[in-house]
Amino acid sequence: MTLSRRHFLTLLPAALGAGVWLKAAAQSEGSIMTVTGAISPYMLGPVLPHEHIMVDFAGADKITPGRYQEEEVFNTVLPYLKSLRAAGCKTMGECTPNFLGRDPLLLKRLSIASGLTIITNTGLYGAGAHKYLPAYVQTSTAEELAAMWIKEFRDGIGDTDIRPGFIKSGVDKGPLTESQRKLVHAAALTNKETGLAIWIHTGDGAAALEEAEIIQSNGGRIASYTWVHAQNEKDLSIHEKLAKAGAFISLDGLSQNSAEDYISRLSFMKNKGLLQQVLLSHDAGWYHVGEPGGGKFRDYNFLWTSFIPMLKEKGFTEEDIRRLTVINPSRALTIHPPARKLLAMPS
Ligand SMILES: [Zn+2]
């Protein structure tokens, strides 16, 4: 009996069991970890890679889970997520790190209620002059920090079964402090062990160059590295240099005010043949813990309702837009199986 390829693919999951099928797919082409479990990189759809649902700026020494009412946050944020879903976005990278208000159970509830795929993170944020770093960072080695982040990926965050989909760290302008260098080193070790992507909030281009050097010299993949807030750097030769090396350049403060500047930066990258290394997002939201009603909430819709039409008017093609909103974020979030695991796979 001969089967058409399509027919064969229809039968395969039933014959093998969907779990085996998904595992094989994950091993060959990587996977994406969402707050509701692992999915194929092809299932992300249009993505906002850098947004926030809730942030608490109290500082690592003061932050506690009891500082907000979960129901109030849920009810405040849900309409914005539904509106974003209706505008055509399917997935959000939620970039709030641990000790700044990361709440994986809240994200999972909101993901299920809104229909939006949400991805959370592991890691520690060393920008803001270390205000958001717990005291143990000072006395821990990079290996010890990496072990905590790897454990979150393997076993789930805290006592949940929710796993991070990327590493989120943060540093100020270069040169990096000793603790910030340690965080980037720990991120490289975590990437090497798990394949999780490394996203770093970065003060300027000098810091980004230092991050790339630390990641590579500690066995991390440069193609797993995203330079977050690359719009902070005016010297576009640094964007060009790091994009050519394989890093992702995240322009993630998009708003009405920054739109013209973003179009000129995107035109620069397109002319250099580097549009495939660029990510776009608003860094919007969010429920501000400690402010009445969560303070002023910025919605997530500008990219979909206003900026894409502006890009088209400036000559960006449908393919360019698909690259920026679908393909690039999927590549930047894909968990690549470490080479030694691939070598150990039966052939
Ligand atoms: Zn942010």
Residues whose N, C-alpha, C, O or C-beta is under 5 A from the ligand:
A	BS01	ZN	C95 D283
